[in-house]
Amino acid sequence: MIKDFDLKDLSIANLTVGGGDPVALVEAAGASGFGAAGLVLRTAMARPLSHEVVGRPEVVRAIKAACAATGVRVFDVEAFVLRPGADPASYRPALETGAELGASHISSIGTELIGNDSFLSDQQRIDLFGGLCDEAAAFGLHVGFEFMRYRDVPDMAAALALIEAAGRANAGVIFDVLHFHRTNGTPAQAAAVPAARIAYIQLCDAGATVPPLEGLPLEARGGRLHPGEGVIALDAILDVLPAGPQLAIETPVAAEAALTLKEKVASAAEHAARFAAARKARLAARG
């Protein structure tokens, strides 16, 4: 069971701010009390990153300096997409950069269904994921795989099957409560996930209206809610998840789209602390 946690226990996911300046994210995370942050090193979209890090030693130095000044560590780096034509060796520069920044985990995902007509076979996906895990292991990195209903590994069962088929010790599932909820996951199903196969846990909340398949990416990238402000059974899920994996806050909120990066991080911190305090009170009331 996940009981008490405070901001120093939490990582702030890059998606919360929509891919802003990594140095500014680390600085804002420190100012708001987060203990860690996630950074984007590879694009998962059909467009380049707005802030490139890989191959830019001056940016790497600036991020490391910000981490040293704030006490914020880089927890994870993303996104390593399993797509047709990808070669495990092509992931190496970003993996090396992630390790240099002090990351312990990376995020991998499948190919988006919308707008694509070419997909890996099951065996190709297993082989590519296994190769990614091997490349990551060379840098001491743990590979988290995140399922999404709008990608070709759509749910928890498919993600766990991929991880087991690859058979690498440094692999686990990213338990994003939004994607779990949108695949009709239940607390009982959450309880059945082997603790050793949970890479980390991403917290947010969601509205009652279920978007159509083509609307799910928009919700995930910009339409989430802060924990405790929606319909996800967060308490019931946290009651059955193990306390060991890293918790990350991933809350790109539509109503906050016009806020600055620093304001978004501060809002995420305020709402996360409020949710943590409310959960602590609810647990105490249970006795």
Salt bridges, closest charged atoms under 4 A:
GLU58 OE2 - ARG56 NE 3.09
GLU100 OE2 - LYS64 NZ 3.75
GLU112 OE1 - ARG151 NH2 3.52
GLU112 OE1 - ARG221 NH2 2.76
ASP122 OD1 - ARG125 NH1 3.26
ASP134 OD1 - ARG168 NE 2.93
GLU135 OE2 - ARG92 NH2 2.71
GLU146 OE2 - HIS179 NE2 3.46
ASP152 OD2 - ARG125 NH2 3.09
GLU164 OE2 - ARG197 NE 2.81
ASP176 OD2 - HIS179 NE2 3.74
ASP176 OD2 - ARG224 NH1 3.12
GLU219 OE2 - ARG182 NH2 2.68
GLU229 OE2 - HIS271 NE2 3.34
ASP235 OD1 - ARG279 NH1 2.66
ASP235 OD2 - ARG282 NE 2.46
ASP239 OD1 - ARG279 NH2 2.82
ASP239 OD2 - ARG286 NH2 2.91
GLU250 OE1 - ARG224 NH2 3.23
GLU256 OE2 - HIS226 NE2 2.91
GLU270 OE2 - ARG274 NH2 2.62
